Amino acid sequence: MAADSSDPTANDRNEQSPGPDAPAPAPRSSDDRPSTDPADASAADAPTTAEAADEPDPADLESDRADKGSDATDTAADADAAADSASTPYSPALIATAVALPVVLLVAVLVAAFIALRAPTEREPLALGPVPAPAADGPACQALLPALPADLGDYTKSTLHEPAPPATRAWQLPDGGDPIVLRCGLDRPLEFNRASPLQVIDDVQWFQVRDEVAQTGTWFAVDRETYIALTVPDGSGTAPVQIVSDTIKKTLPYQEPQPGEL
């Protein structure tokens, strides 16, 4: 029983203690002892210095952050400029020019059309047949023809095809059509007699002969030295007769009418 109550701790110590047959520990050589050489100490500290060198400088970090912030600002500004450029691809001056150009062209076309309408139209020379005019070379016709106006209302003076009848003038509308024709130095018209009705226009007595086929009226001035005929197409108004009456009144003196017998 005494052997069973032995201290287990003592047994552990006995197990750990080397026996008498165990080899003695080898003596520690000088290489195993810690080195006290300063060079070795410096070598031991070298990794620590390298690690310190790898750590970034706080000032450099701050500078990098400032540079990155500046780059970000520049990038944002470039993006805003690009957005503004995309939203307004055309300059205001270019837009104004594009708007004004069609208006200018339209005005130019309208002005050109107006000038073209107002410009005299080149018409073919008007061919007129001859009629008996024994006094065409007389002093009355020589005085009257130069005094006639170039325009009779909307009618303008026409060029007569040669050979033109003597003491004859004509006017036409700008686009042509039936002319107004004046002939001076004629014989007394056959229809003019004592019973013929007369119309007085600007102190000139006129006798009218109608042509229903041609739709014209020929007015004969019967109170001057010679007979003057003015053929007017229907629809030309009263202006031509009035203008010629005023010219006759100013140019030729009055003479008592001499109608034919009934």
C-alpha positions, 0 to 999 in steps of 0.5 A: 500500500505504501508503494501505491501512495507515492507522489506522482510528481516525483515520478514525473521528475524521475521520468524527465531526469536523464538516466545514468546511461543518457549521454551528456549534453554537448557543450555550446560552441561559440557560434551558438552564442548570441553575437555582440558584434555591432555589424551583426546588429546593424544587419539585424536592424536592416530589414526594419530600416527598409520597411521604414523606407517603403512606408510613404511620406505623409506629405507625399500622400497629401500631395498625391491626394491634391493632384488627384483632386485637381485631376478630378476637377479638370475631368469634371470641367471637361465633361461639363464643357463637352455637355455644353458643346453637345447641347449647343452644337451651333453658334448663335451667329450661325443660327441667326444666319441660317434663319435670316438667309431664307428671308433675304432670298425670299425678299430678293425673289419678290423684288426681282419679280416686281422689277420684272413686272414693271420692266417694259416688255419687248413686243413684236412690231405691230403691223397695220394696214394702210387707209386713205389719209390725204392730209397725213403730211399736212400741218395739222398731223405734223403738229399733233403726232409729236405731241401725243403721249407715250402712254394712254392709261395702261397702254404703252407706245408700240413699234410699227412694222415697216412700212408703217402707214403715214401719220399713224400711232399705236399703243398696246398693253405690256403683254400685247393684245389688241392695240389702240390706233390713232390715224391722222389726215383722214377723209370725212367718214361716210357715216358722219352726217347731219343726223349723227350724234356727237359726244364732246370730251374735253371740248373736242367733238367726237363721232363714234362708229361701232364694229361689233365683230371686232369689238372696237369703237372708232372715235372721229374728231370732227371739229379740227382742220383734219379728221382724226380717228382713234380706234379703241378696243372694248374694255380699255376704258375712257382714259385713252379718249380723254388723253387724246382729246386733251392733246388735240385741244392743246395742239389744234385749233377748233373748226366748225364741223362739216357733216355730210348730207343725209 
